[in-house]
């Protein structure tokens, strides 16, 4: 008797996760530059950004049969703030999206910490084998504080920088800072049971939006 194997949903990982998470932001940046910048470029890029996240959702479902909670949250905010930006022709709204995104993530993690629940494991998925409960709690605390810092930084940047400079910093600067922050957590995670072979996953699976 023959049986038909069914593929199970898998946790997004590797280069494809990078494309799914970071690809729409690159589309936003490139479209803005190719469209000549200014208000026209911002509106065109915002529309491309909205299309990009929908394509990312489809790609995640096609490849992994799963969409991470962080991607769902990001998509919802991009579509809603993008629509407001296009309707009011006001770039400030798409700039507000990262602040709310980081704020929601920080709030989720902080609420979990008050109940001794490492909700980062739900946001990231089970991607750090061997990590103890205490390790997950400390990692959740660290990322919660980092998300708060990113939210504050975004508000400062959009208040003092031009849209062009803000976008360049958001697309290239923030991901680099996020990767450095993720790498800085590796020694702590190793002390709390993370398997040595999984060190690279701490950085490669970090949220870089």
Backbone bond lengths (Angstrom), bond angles and torsions (degrees), N, CA, C in turn:
res aa  C-N    CA-C-N  psi(-1)  N-CA   C-N-CA  omega(-1)  CA-C   N-CA-C  phi
1 X - - - 1.464 - - 1.522 108.79 -
2 X 1.320 117.02 131.55 1.459 120.64 -179.93 1.512 110.07 -95.48
3 X 1.314 115.79 146.37 1.461 121.45 177.89 1.510 109.15 -119.85
4 X 1.301 114.68 148.18 1.457 120.44 179.58 1.509 109.15 -100.10
5 X 1.314 115.23 120.41 1.466 119.68 -179.52 1.517 109.47 -76.66
6 X 1.300 115.53 136.77 1.473 120.83 176.92 1.507 108.44 -111.82
7 X 1.283 115.50 132.03 1.464 119.70 -179.56 1.517 109.61 -77.88
8 X 1.320 115.05 135.41 1.452 120.84 179.35 1.521 109.73 -91.76
9 X 1.340 117.28 150.98 1.459 119.23 174.94 1.521 110.46 -58.28
10 X 1.300 117.73 137.86 1.454 122.32 179.29 1.518 110.26 -119.37
11 X 1.330 115.22 157.78 1.456 120.15 179.64 1.522 109.51 -72.45
12 X 1.344 119.52 126.29 1.457 120.94 176.77 1.526 110.77 -53.16
13 X 1.324 116.94 133.15 1.453 120.72 -175.99 1.519 110.14 -156.18
14 X 1.340 115.11 167.79 1.450 121.16 173.02 1.520 113.84 68.66
15 X 1.339 115.81 -160.56 1.470 120.94 -176.57 1.524 113.18 -58.14
16 X 1.332 116.82 -34.43 1.457 119.16 -178.87 1.524 110.65 -65.69
17 X 1.332 117.36 -36.25 1.463 119.31 177.20 1.524 109.93 -64.83
18 X 1.340 116.92 -39.17 1.454 120.75 178.00 1.522 110.58 -60.63
19 X 1.333 116.32 -42.71 1.469 120.68 179.53 1.526 110.47 -64.64
20 X 1.327 116.47 -44.20 1.463 120.80 -178.16 1.525 111.00 -64.84
21 X 1.335 116.69 -43.29 1.463 120.60 -176.00 1.527 112.90 -77.97
22 X 1.327 115.95 -42.25 1.458 121.05 -170.69 1.524 113.37 -99.72
23 X 1.342 116.29 -22.36 1.459 120.87 -175.73 1.521 114.57 -55.38
24 X 1.342 119.08 -49.60 1.472 119.44 -178.96 1.521 113.04 -59.77
25 X 1.335 117.45 -34.93 1.459 120.22 179.46 1.531 110.84 -68.12
26 X 1.335 116.37 -38.30 1.463 120.16 176.45 1.530 109.88 -65.28
27 X 1.330 116.67 -39.43 1.468 121.09 176.80 1.530 109.65 -59.75
28 X 1.321 117.07 -43.66 1.465 122.25 177.72 1.528 110.17 -57.36
29 X 1.332 116.05 -49.61 1.462 121.49 -177.05 1.528 111.50 -63.97
30 X 1.326 117.03 -49.26 1.462 121.05 -176.67 1.529 111.04 -65.18
31 X 1.340 116.21 -41.99 1.465 119.77 179.48 1.517 111.07 -63.98
32 X 1.326 116.36 -40.40 1.468 120.38 178.20 1.519 110.56 -59.78
33 X 1.334 117.02 -45.46 1.462 120.94 -178.88 1.529 111.13 -67.04
34 X 1.333 116.92 -43.75 1.460 120.24 -178.12 1.523 112.22 -69.07
35 X 1.334 116.51 -24.67 1.465 120.57 -178.85 1.521 112.88 -87.16
36 X 1.329 116.52 0.91 1.458 119.71 175.36 1.505 116.00 91.93
37 X 1.346 117.43 4.62 1.456 120.15 178.24 1.515 112.45 70.48
38 X 1.317 116.47 -161.65 1.457 120.62 -178.63 1.511 112.58 66.83
39 X 1.324 116.47 -169.22 1.455 120.65 -178.88 1.525 110.93 -63.17
40 X 1.340 117.19 -43.55 1.463 120.04 179.61 1.530 110.77 -58.86
41 X 1.326 116.73 -47.09 1.452 120.15 -179.68 1.518 112.03 -63.14
42 X 1.322 116.04 -37.98 1.472 120.29 179.14 1.523 111.33 -63.45
43 X 1.330 116.40 -43.74 1.465 119.92 -178.35 1.528 111.27 -68.16
44 X 1.328 116.36 -42.43 1.466 119.63 177.93 1.531 110.23 -63.44
45 X 1.343 115.91 -44.20 1.457 120.51 -179.48 1.521 111.63 -65.04
46 X 1.334 117.02 -36.43 1.461 120.69 178.45 1.526 110.57 -63.26
47 X 1.340 116.93 -43.24 1.462 120.00 176.13 1.513 111.92 -61.36
48 X 1.350 116.90 -41.22 1.462 120.97 177.97 1.528 110.93 -66.01
49 X 1.325 116.17 -37.20 1.466 122.14 177.75 1.527 110.49 -60.89
50 X 1.321 115.83 -45.23 1.468 120.71 179.44 1.528 111.24 -63.09
51 X 1.322 116.14 -42.42 1.467 119.73 177.59 1.524 110.24 -66.12
52 X 1.333 116.13 -38.03 1.462 120.53 -178.55 1.514 113.28 -62.31
53 X 1.341 117.35 -40.91 1.466 118.43 -178.77 1.528 110.98 -71.27
54 X 1.316 117.27 -31.55 1.466 119.10 176.40 1.534 110.34 -67.40
55 X 1.329 116.52 -39.34 1.461 120.25 176.18 1.532 109.84 -64.81
56 X 1.336 116.91 -38.30 1.465 120.83 178.54 1.529 111.00 -62.45
57 X 1.326 116.55 -39.78 1.469 120.36 177.67 1.528 110.31 -62.06
58 X 1.325 116.00 -46.43 1.472 120.51 179.61 1.526 109.94 -62.02
59 X 1.334 117.48 -42.02 1.464 121.24 179.95 1.520 111.24 -63.48
60 X 1.334 116.56 -42.21 1.463 120.15 179.25 1.525 111.31 -62.97
61 X 1.319 115.95 -41.36 1.459 119.63 179.17 1.532 111.25 -68.12
62 X 1.332 116.07 -37.98 1.462 119.92 -178.31 1.522 111.76 -69.21
63 X 1.339 116.54 -40.57 1.463 120.26 -174.63 1.525 111.84 -88.28
64 X 1.338 117.17 -44.73 1.463 120.77 -173.30 1.524 113.90 -108.15
65 X 1.338 116.08 -12.53 1.471 121.08 -175.40 1.519 111.41 58.20
66 X 1.321 116.20 28.23 1.460 121.46 -179.50 1.520 108.96 -156.74
67 X 1.325 115.88 142.83 1.465 122.14 174.41 1.522 107.52 -118.91
68 X 1.323 116.32 128.15 1.461 119.78 -178.07 1.527 110.56 -69.29
69 X 1.340 117.38 150.59 1.470 119.95 176.49 1.516 112.68 -56.23
70 X 1.349 117.71 -35.49 1.458 120.67 -179.24 1.522 111.19 -66.27
71 X 1.332 117.18 -38.59 1.462 120.14 178.23 1.523 110.64 -68.92
72 X 1.319 117.38 -38.40 1.467 120.71 177.85 1.528 110.46 -62.89
73 X 1.332 116.59 -44.85 1.469 120.73 178.86 1.519 110.23 -62.42
74 X 1.328 116.32 -47.17 1.457 120.27 -179.25 1.522 111.23 -60.59
75 X 1.319 116.72 -42.88 1.464 121.15 -179.52 1.526 111.11 -62.66
76 X 1.331 116.19 -45.33 1.466 119.99 179.92 1.525 111.13 -59.98
77 X 1.330 116.79 -41.77 1.459 120.32 -178.77 1.527 111.70 -71.97
78 X 1.331 116.62 -39.52 1.470 119.71 178.84 1.526 110.40 -63.16
79 X 1.327 116.80 -44.18 1.467 120.08 -178.90 1.529 111.50 -66.26
80 X 1.330 116.88 -41.34 1.466 119.23 -177.46 1.528 111.16 -73.79
81 X 1.331 117.66 -49.19 1.465 120.01 -179.73 1.523 111.00 -71.19
82 X 1.339 116.66 -30.63 1.460 119.39 175.85 1.513 111.32 -65.73
83 X 1.342 116.37 -41.41 1.459 120.08 179.12 1.532 111.02 -63.56
84 X 1.344 116.35 -40.92 1.464 120.05 178.29 1.526 110.43 -64.38
85 X 1.339 115.88 -41.11 1.468 120.43 178.80 1.520 111.09 -59.79
86 X 1.339 116.48 -45.90 1.461 120.56 -179.11 1.531 111.47 -67.43
87 X 1.317 116.63 -40.23 1.468 120.41 -176.60 1.532 111.01 -68.83
88 X 1.340 116.41 -44.16 1.469 120.65 -177.66 1.523 112.52 -91.23
89 X 1.330 116.27 -7.59 1.468 121.97 -177.43 1.527 110.19 53.95
90 X 1.331 114.80 46.35 1.462 121.94 -175.48 1.530 109.23 -129.84
91 X 1.338 118.81 107.81 1.467 121.96 -177.24 1.523 114.48 -63.50
92 X 1.323 117.71 -17.23 1.458 119.31 -176.07 1.525 111.92 -61.08
93 X 1.318 117.21 -29.43 1.465 118.86 -175.86 1.524 112.27 -71.58
94 X 1.329 117.94 -40.76 1.456 119.02 178.40 1.526 109.65 -68.76
95 X 1.345 117.39 -26.56 1.459 120.69 175.66 1.525 112.05 -71.70
96 X 1.330 116.84 -26.35 1.462 120.56 179.49 1.525 112.45 -74.47
97 X 1.329 116.23 -22.30 1.465 120.64 -175.37 1.523 113.40 -53.63
98 X 1.363 120.51 -47.80 1.467 118.92 179.86 1.526 113.03 -60.32
99 X 1.335 117.19 -37.89 1.464 120.07 179.98 1.521 110.80 -59.61
100 X 1.317 116.54 -47.48 1.460 119.88 179.92 1.524 110.96 -67.33
101 X 1.334 116.60 -39.39 1.467 121.29 179.31 1.529 110.65 -59.59
102 X 1.325 116.61 -51.71 1.461 119.61 -179.93 1.536 110.75 -66.14
103 X 1.322 116.26 -36.37 1.458 119.51 179.64 1.513 112.54 -64.14
104 X 1.337 116.53 -42.24 1.470 120.38 178.51 1.524 110.31 -64.89
105 X 1.329 117.41 -44.41 1.464 120.45 179.75 1.531 110.84 -61.89
106 X 1.329 116.66 -44.71 1.467 120.16 178.87 1.523 110.78 -61.70
107 X 1.331 117.03 -41.89 1.467 120.97 -179.37 1.525 111.12 -63.47
108 X 1.338 116.88 -43.09 1.464 120.73 178.51 1.523 110.55 -59.18
109 X 1.331 115.73 -47.02 1.463 119.78 -177.72 1.525 111.99 -67.01
110 X 1.334 116.59 -41.47 1.462 119.88 -178.83 1.519 111.40 -67.40
111 X 1.329 117.19 -38.37 1.470 120.06 176.30 1.524 109.83 -62.95
112 X 1.331 116.09 -42.24 1.458 119.58 177.50 1.517 111.97 -61.53
113 X 1.321 117.16 -40.12 1.461 120.63 -178.91 1.526 112.12 -64.55
114 X 1.334 116.43 -34.13 1.474 118.42 178.19 1.521 111.42 -64.88
115 X 1.341 116.20 -21.02 1.467 121.66 178.87 1.520 112.25 -107.76
116 X 1.327 115.17 12.61 1.467 121.43 -179.11 1.525 111.46 58.15
117 X 1.320 116.66 36.80 1.458 121.98 177.89 1.532 108.71 -117.77
118 X 1.333 117.10 118.97 1.470 119.97 -179.72 1.530 111.22 -80.98
119 X 1.322 115.91 83.59 1.460 119.87 -175.30 1.530 112.54 -69.65
120 X 1.323 117.76 -8.54 1.463 119.34 174.19 1.519 110.58 -62.09
121 X 1.332 116.70 -30.39 1.467 120.76 178.37 1.522 110.29 -63.61
122 X 1.332 116.90 -33.13 1.468 120.85 176.89 1.526 110.07 -74.75
123 X 1.345 117.04 -39.08 1.456 120.30 -179.31 1.527 111.69 -70.12
124 X 1.335 116.66 -46.35 1.456 121.12 -177.34 1.520 112.22 -81.38
125 X 1.338 115.76 -32.64 1.462 120.12 -172.24 1.519 109.70 93.59
126 X 1.344 117.55 168.76 1.469 121.96 -177.85 1.526 111.62 -77.32
127 X 1.332 115.97 72.50 1.466 118.68 -172.38 1.520 113.30 -108.72
128 X 1.338 118.50 -2.54 1.456 121.03 -179.06 1.530 109.41 -118.07
129 X 1.324 118.51 83.11 1.470 121.32 -176.15 1.517 112.06 -61.67
130 X 1.340 115.10 137.92 1.457 121.43 176.88 1.506 114.58 89.38
131 X 1.336 117.78 -13.59 1.468 120.07 -177.01 1.523 109.96 -67.18
132 X 1.323 115.52 129.20 1.462 120.80 -177.82 1.517 111.53 -73.99
133 X 1.333 114.79 167.44 1.467 119.86 177.71 1.528 110.88 -60.19
134 X 1.330 116.36 -41.02 1.454 120.11 178.82 1.527 110.82 -64.50
135 X 1.338 115.74 -36.62 1.452 119.59 177.23 1.513 111.76 -64.02
136 X 1.321 116.60 -42.37 1.470 120.82 177.93 1.526 110.65 -63.88
137 X 1.345 117.60 -38.81 1.460 120.58 179.24 1.529 110.95 -64.46
138 X 1.326 116.42 -42.79 1.466 119.39 179.65 1.527 111.04 -68.12
139 X 1.322 116.55 -38.34 1.459 119.58 178.14 1.529 110.47 -66.46
140 X 1.327 117.01 -39.23 1.463 121.06 176.81 1.519 110.99 -61.90
141 X 1.341 116.11 -42.94 1.476 120.09 177.62 1.524 111.05 -60.94
142 X 1.329 115.79 -45.84 1.468 119.79 -177.48 1.518 111.64 -62.96
143 X 1.345 116.48 -44.43 1.466 119.27 -179.45 1.524 111.28 -70.07
144 X 1.339 117.49 -33.50 1.468 119.75 177.23 1.528 110.15 -60.67
145 X 1.322 116.54 -46.84 1.467 120.29 179.35 1.526 110.92 -66.01
146 X 1.329 116.76 -36.71 1.464 120.44 178.52 1.519 110.69 -65.73
147 X 1.328 117.51 -41.54 1.462 120.71 178.33 1.530 110.80 -64.17
148 X 1.332 117.49 -37.97 1.463 120.27 175.84 1.530 109.69 -61.00
149 X 1.331 116.43 -44.58 1.467 120.71 179.54 1.521 111.18 -62.55
150 X 1.336 117.67 -39.59 1.460 120.72 178.80 1.529 111.29 -66.13
151 X 1.335 116.81 -39.30 1.464 120.28 178.98 1.527 110.50 -62.95
152 X 1.329 116.73 -44.88 1.464 121.03 178.68 1.528 109.94 -64.40
153 X 1.347 115.90 -43.69 1.462 119.75 -179.49 1.524 111.43 -61.83
154 X 1.330 117.36 -38.70 1.461 119.79 179.89 1.524 111.37 -65.03
155 X 1.328 116.35 -39.36 1.459 119.32 178.57 1.528 111.24 -65.24
156 X 1.331 116.25 -39.55 1.466 119.65 178.02 1.524 110.02 -66.24
157 X 1.346 116.29 -43.94 1.468 119.87 -176.97 1.515 111.79 -63.91
158 X 1.330 117.03 -42.93 1.458 117.53 -177.08 1.523 112.10 -74.42
159 X 1.345 115.74 -16.58 1.465 119.33 177.17 1.524 112.05 -82.84
160 X 1.334 117.67 -31.22 1.463 119.72 -171.96 1.527 113.59 -112.90
161 X 1.332 118.17 -14.38 1.464 120.79 -176.80 1.523 111.06 -105.91
162 X 1.311 116.00 153.90 1.463 120.06 171.00 1.519 108.75 -67.91
163 X 1.332 116.62 162.75 1.463 119.52 -179.81 1.528 110.12 -60.19
164 X 1.316 116.83 -40.99 1.466 120.99 -178.40 1.522 110.96 -61.09
165 X 1.335 116.99 -46.86 1.467 121.08 -179.72 1.523 110.89 -68.69
166 X 1.335 116.28 -40.24 1.467 120.12 177.62 1.527 110.10 -58.82
167 X 1.331 117.13 -46.06 1.454 120.77 -177.21 1.531 111.22 -64.36
168 X 1.315 116.96 -43.47 1.464 120.61 179.07 1.526 110.82 -61.14
169 X 1.328 116.03 -43.63 1.471 120.34 178.65 1.511 111.09 -65.24
170 X 1.335 116.85 -40.20 1.466 121.06 -178.65 1.527 110.93 -66.10
171 X 1.329 116.76 -42.04 1.463 120.02 -174.25 1.524 111.72 -76.37
172 X 1.322 117.91 -38.87 1.461 119.99 -173.92 1.523 113.41 -108.97
173 X 1.320 118.19 -36.40 1.457 119.79 -176.71 1.509 114.02 -76.01
174 X 1.339 116.93 -48.68 1.461 120.94 -176.32 1.530 111.98 -62.42
175 X 1.345 120.33 -44.50 1.466 119.07 177.45 1.530 113.23 -59.67
176 X 1.340 117.07 -39.12 1.465 119.54 179.18 1.525 110.44 -64.04
177 X 1.330 116.79 -44.71 1.462 120.79 177.93 1.525 110.44 -61.29
178 X 1.335 117.16 -39.59 1.464 120.99 179.98 1.524 111.30 -64.44
179 X 1.324 117.38 -41.08 1.455 121.08 179.42 1.525 111.00 -67.09
180 X 1.324 117.10 -40.54 1.468 120.56 177.04 1.520 110.27 -63.24
181 X 1.331 116.32 -42.34 1.469 120.32 178.10 1.521 110.99 -61.82
182 X 1.334 116.52 -44.20 1.462 120.09 179.29 1.528 110.78 -60.54
183 X 1.339 116.53 -43.01 1.465 120.48 179.91 1.528 111.05 -63.99
184 X 1.335 116.81 -34.17 1.463 120.63 -179.15 1.527 111.88 -66.11
185 X 1.327 117.46 -19.64 1.461 121.43 179.85 1.520 112.98 -83.94
186 X 1.326 117.83 -12.04 1.469 120.85 -173.87 1.532 112.98 -57.87
187 X 1.337 120.26 -48.64 1.471 118.52 -179.28 1.528 113.25 -57.20
188 X 1.321 116.98 -41.39 1.467 119.95 178.39 1.516 110.94 -63.60
189 X 1.320 117.23 -41.83 1.461 120.94 -178.39 1.525 111.09 -66.07
190 X 1.314 116.84 -38.37 1.469 119.89 178.17 1.522 111.23 -64.44
191 X 1.323 116.73 -34.12 1.472 119.80 177.02 1.513 112.03 -70.04
192 X 1.338 116.73 -17.17 1.466 119.88 -177.82 1.530 111.62 -113.14
193 X 1.309 116.17 30.52 1.462 120.16 167.22 1.506 117.25 99.47
194 X 1.342 118.82 -3.48 1.461 119.04 179.04 1.522 109.73 -59.91
195 X 1.327 116.04 132.08 1.453 119.97 178.30 1.520 110.02 -65.48
196 X 1.338 115.68 136.21 1.463 120.58 -175.22 1.525 111.96 -57.87
197 X 1.337 116.95 -34.01 1.467 120.46 -179.04 1.527 112.14 -68.14
198 X 1.331 116.93 -13.47 1.461 120.86 -176.58 1.520 112.81 -98.75
199 X 1.343 117.40 6.82 1.471 119.69 -178.61 1.516 111.69 -56.62
200 X 1.336 115.70 -40.79 1.470 118.72 -177.11 1.517 111.82 -65.17
201 X 1.352 117.43 -27.00 1.465 120.52 -178.85 1.516 111.76 -68.76
202 X 1.345 117.17 -27.23 1.464 120.00 -179.78 1.520 110.31 -59.28
203 X 1.332 115.83 -37.93 1.461 120.64 179.96 1.514 111.65 -86.74
204 X 1.345 116.68 -46.87 1.465 119.69 -174.76 1.516 112.69 -66.94
205 X 1.329 118.33 -25.84 1.464 120.70 -179.29 1.519 112.84 -99.49
206 X 1.321 117.27 6.77 1.466 119.92 -179.80 1.522 110.31 -69.90
207 X 1.343 117.25 143.70 1.461 120.08 175.57 1.519 109.75 -68.83
208 X 1.317 117.18 128.14 1.463 118.68 -175.09 1.517 112.27 -122.39
209 X 1.326 117.78 16.36 1.464 118.46 -178.46 1.510 110.42 -69.33
